[in-house]
Amino acid sequence: MPTDYLLDTNILVSLIRDDTLGKMIQTQYNLRAFITRCMISVITVGVIEKLARQFKWGNDKLSAMRALLQQLIWIDINDQAIFSAYAEVQSFSEQQGKAMGENDAWIAATAKASGCTLMTTDRDFDHLHPAHLTRIWIDPQTRS
């Protein structure tokens, strides 16, 4: 059975930039061929819009961003299962002495509640894997 992926914001940034890492992710995971299996938290939509402003993306990148966002399935966090998962993720993180940013906590909760495999290039979710979610970590340095 194919995997449903929840894409972290950093994955979207690489895909939009179409940089070496983005090309590797696309090649290795063939995300565009299985775009109906790729999801994002609505939190990611706000974060990527903010990053677009921060990075001062021009019209080409903004168009690529909006086209990609239209192809992905957005998961709304206004859901009791996600609220419960958020509480679990934040409580567990605090018990482990790991402070999570609010956006990452909501993204983790979305992955946990939806059962999607979280795909990321950062280590912010390591302490949650595999007890609370399944994640694929892609090393941005080695691209593996």
C-alpha atoms as a printed R data frame, in Angstrom:
    type eleno elety resid chain resno       x      y       z
1   ATOM     1    CA   MET     A     1   0.000  0.000   0.000
2   ATOM     2    CA   PRO     A     2   1.435  3.429  -0.907
3   ATOM     3    CA   THR     A     3   2.521  5.741   1.885
4   ATOM     4    CA   ASP     A     4   0.696  8.970   2.605
5   ATOM     5    CA   TYR     A     5   3.247 11.700   3.243
6   ATOM     6    CA   LEU     A     6   2.816 14.815   5.330
7   ATOM     7    CA   LEU     A     7   5.399 17.230   3.966
8   ATOM     8    CA   ASP     A     8   7.202 19.516   6.386
9   ATOM     9    CA   THR     A     9   7.680 23.110   5.286
10  ATOM    10    CA   ASN     A    10  11.365 22.573   4.512
11  ATOM    11    CA   ILE     A    11  10.459 19.904   1.949
12  ATOM    12    CA   LEU     A    12   8.187 22.391   0.169
13  ATOM    13    CA   VAL     A    13  10.935 25.029   0.176
14  ATOM    14    CA   SER     A    14  13.351 22.620  -1.532
15  ATOM    15    CA   LEU     A    15  10.748 21.512  -4.079
16  ATOM    16    CA   ILE     A    16   9.834 25.120  -4.895
17  ATOM    17    CA   ARG     A    17  13.466 26.195  -5.167
18  ATOM    18    CA   ASP     A    18  14.087 23.150  -7.361
19  ATOM    19    CA   ASP     A    19  17.550 23.014  -5.829
20  ATOM    20    CA   THR     A    20  19.775 19.932  -5.621
21  ATOM    21    CA   LEU     A    21  17.977 18.707  -2.527
22  ATOM    22    CA   GLY     A    22  14.556 19.327  -4.075
23  ATOM    23    CA   LYS     A    23  15.534 17.433  -7.219
24  ATOM    24    CA   MET     A    24  16.832 14.515  -5.133
25  ATOM    25    CA   ILE     A    25  13.622 14.403  -3.091
26  ATOM    26    CA   GLN     A    26  11.538 14.463  -6.257
27  ATOM    27    CA   THR     A    27  13.660 11.763  -7.907
28  ATOM    28    CA   GLN     A    28  13.914  9.458  -4.887
29  ATOM    29    CA   TYR     A    29  10.316  9.739  -3.714
30  ATOM    30    CA   ASN     A    30   8.643 10.675  -7.025
31  ATOM    31    CA   LEU     A    31   6.273 12.952  -5.121
32  ATOM    32    CA   ARG     A    32   4.733 14.639  -8.137
33  ATOM    33    CA   ALA     A    33   3.630 11.286  -9.550
34  ATOM    34    CA   PHE     A    34   1.884 10.520  -6.263
35  ATOM    35    CA   ILE     A    35   0.796 14.063  -5.414
36  ATOM    36    CA   THR     A    36  -2.610 12.792  -4.294
37  ATOM    37    CA   ARG     A    37  -0.774 10.984  -1.481
38  ATOM    38    CA   CYS     A    38   1.054 14.144  -0.356
39  ATOM    39    CA   MET     A    39  -0.485 16.280   2.329
40  ATOM    40    CA   ILE     A    40   0.372 19.330   4.380
41  ATOM    41    CA   SER     A    41  -0.947 20.800   7.566
42  ATOM    42    CA   VAL     A    42  -2.718 24.122   7.111
43  ATOM    43    CA   ILE     A    43  -0.027 25.417   9.480
44  ATOM    44    CA   THR     A    44   2.502 24.787   6.695
45  ATOM    45    CA   VAL     A    45   0.522 27.020   4.340
46  ATOM    46    CA   GLY     A    46   0.958 29.992   6.666
47  ATOM    47    CA   VAL     A    47   4.617 29.196   7.288
48  ATOM    48    CA   ILE     A    48   5.477 28.896   3.587
49  ATOM    49    CA   GLU     A    49   3.678 32.195   2.848
50  ATOM    50    CA   LYS     A    50   5.755 33.842   5.587
51  ATOM    51    CA   LEU     A    51   8.974 32.303   4.260
52  ATOM    52    CA   ALA     A    52   8.183 33.505   0.739
53  ATOM    53    CA   ARG     A    53   8.139 37.053   2.084
54  ATOM    54    CA   GLN     A    54  11.234 36.498   4.215
55  ATOM    55    CA   PHE     A    55  13.179 35.049   1.246
56  ATOM    56    CA   LYS     A    56  11.797 37.792  -1.039
57  ATOM    57    CA   TRP     A    57  10.717 35.254  -3.633
58  ATOM    58    CA   GLY     A    58   9.946 36.724  -7.020
59  ATOM    59    CA   ASN     A    59   6.984 35.937  -9.236
60  ATOM    60    CA   ASP     A    60   8.450 32.673 -10.594
61  ATOM    61    CA   LYS     A    61   8.948 31.128  -7.156
62  ATOM    62    CA   LEU     A    62   5.626 32.496  -5.886
63  ATOM    63    CA   SER     A    63   3.885 30.924  -8.885
64  ATOM    64    CA   ALA     A    64   5.681 27.625  -8.253
65  ATOM    65    CA   MET     A    65   4.700 27.803  -4.580
66  ATOM    66    CA   ARG     A    66   1.042 28.458  -5.309
67  ATOM    67    CA   ALA     A    67   0.914 25.743  -7.975
68  ATOM    68    CA   LEU     A    68   2.415 23.218  -5.563
69  ATOM    69    CA   LEU     A    69   0.053 24.246  -2.757
70  ATOM    70    CA   GLN     A    70  -2.930 23.741  -5.068
71  ATOM    71    CA   GLN     A    71  -1.812 20.184  -5.829
72  ATOM    72    CA   LEU     A    72  -1.429 19.111  -2.208
73  ATOM    73    CA   ILE     A    73  -4.124 17.969   0.186
74  ATOM    74    CA   TRP     A    74  -4.475 20.378   3.101
75  ATOM    75    CA   ILE     A    75  -5.293 18.911   6.498
76  ATOM    76    CA   ASP     A    76  -7.206 21.324   8.717
77  ATOM    77    CA   ILE     A    77  -6.130 21.272  12.356
78  ATOM    78    CA   ASN     A    78  -9.673 22.021  13.534
79  ATOM    79    CA   ASP     A    79 -10.175 18.383  14.480
80  ATOM    80    CA   GLN     A    80 -10.484 16.746  17.905
81  ATOM    81    CA   ALA     A    81  -8.009 13.991  16.972
82  ATOM    82    CA   ILE     A    82  -5.393 16.615  16.089
83  ATOM    83    CA   PHE     A    83  -6.102 18.567  19.295
84  ATOM    84    CA   SER     A    84  -5.529 15.389  21.319
85  ATOM    85    CA   ALA     A    85  -2.398 14.529  19.347
86  ATOM    86    CA   TYR     A    86  -1.094 18.068  19.935
87  ATOM    87    CA   ALA     A    87  -1.533 17.656  23.697
88  ATOM    88    CA   GLU     A    88   0.230 14.269  23.581
89  ATOM    89    CA   VAL     A    89   3.104 15.559  21.455
90  ATOM    90    CA   GLN     A    90   3.673 18.651  23.579
91  ATOM    91    CA   SER     A    91   3.406 16.735  26.877
92  ATOM    92    CA   PHE     A    92   5.779 14.035  25.662
93  ATOM    93    CA   SER     A    93   8.234 16.644  24.362
94  ATOM    94    CA   GLU     A    94   8.226 18.494  27.673
95  ATOM    95    CA   GLN     A    95   8.792 15.228  29.565
96  ATOM    96    CA   GLN     A    96  11.761 14.522  27.275
97  ATOM    97    CA   GLY     A    97  13.145 18.028  27.830
98  ATOM    98    CA   LYS     A    98  12.648 18.855  24.158
99  ATOM    99    CA   ALA     A    99  11.090 22.222  23.460
100 ATOM   100    CA   MET     A   100   9.082 22.202  20.250
101 ATOM   101    CA   GLY     A   101   8.070 25.289  18.369
102 ATOM   102    CA   GLU     A   102   4.321 25.711  18.076
103 ATOM   103    CA   ASN     A   103   4.294 25.232  14.309
104 ATOM   104    CA   ASP     A   104   6.317 22.013  14.538
105 ATOM   105    CA   ALA     A   105   4.060 20.731  17.318
106 ATOM   106    CA   TRP     A   106   0.955 21.273  15.162
107 ATOM   107    CA   ILE     A   107   2.646 19.626  12.169
108 ATOM   108    CA   ALA     A   108   3.662 16.659  14.340
109 ATOM   109    CA   ALA     A   109   0.126 16.409  15.736
110 ATOM   110    CA   THR     A   110  -1.274 16.441  12.209
111 ATOM   111    CA   ALA     A   111   1.068 13.605  11.191
112 ATOM   112    CA   LYS     A   112   0.216 11.611  14.314
113 ATOM   113    CA   ALA     A   113  -3.549 12.015  13.986
114 ATOM   114    CA   SER     A   114  -3.637 11.421  10.226
115 ATOM   115    CA   GLY     A   115  -1.265  8.455  10.259
116 ATOM   116    CA   CYS     A   116   0.818 10.063   7.519
117 ATOM   117    CA   THR     A   117   4.574  9.624   7.385
118 ATOM   118    CA   LEU     A   118   6.184 12.984   8.086
119 ATOM   119    CA   MET     A   119   8.905 13.911   5.587
120 ATOM   120    CA   THR     A   120  11.397 16.501   6.836
121 ATOM   121    CA   THR     A   121  14.958 17.756   6.486
122 ATOM   122    CA   ASP     A   122  15.338 18.881  10.090
123 ATOM   123    CA   ARG     A   123  15.811 17.006  13.346
124 ATOM   124    CA   ASP     A   124  12.962 18.692  15.257
125 ATOM   125    CA   PHE     A   125  10.820 15.551  15.202
126 ATOM   126    CA   ASP     A   126  13.462 12.925  16.053
127 ATOM   127    CA   HIS     A   127  12.334 12.452  19.656
128 ATOM   128    CA   LEU     A   128   8.793 11.648  18.458
129 ATOM   129    CA   HIS     A   129   9.864  8.874  16.063
130 ATOM   130    CA   PRO     A   130   8.691  6.116  16.225
131 ATOM   131    CA   ALA     A   131   6.647  6.358  19.441
132 ATOM   132    CA   HIS     A   132   4.320  9.128  18.244
133 ATOM   133    CA   LEU     A   133   4.796  9.353  14.491
134 ATOM   134    CA   THR     A   134   6.679  7.870  11.608
135 ATOM   135    CA   ARG     A   135   9.078 10.220   9.906
136 ATOM   136    CA   ILE     A   136  11.500 10.173   7.051
137 ATOM   137    CA   TRP     A   137  14.496 12.378   7.714
138 ATOM   138    CA   ILE     A   138  16.433 13.550   4.682
139 ATOM   139    CA   ASP     A   139  19.869 14.913   5.509
140 ATOM   140    CA   PRO     A   140  20.139 18.230   3.640
141 ATOM   141    CA   GLN     A   141  23.957 17.904   3.583
142 ATOM   142    CA   THR     A   142  24.290 14.391   2.168
143 ATOM   143    CA   ARG     A   143  20.821 14.369   0.534
144 ATOM   144    CA   SER     A   144  20.131 10.849   1.777
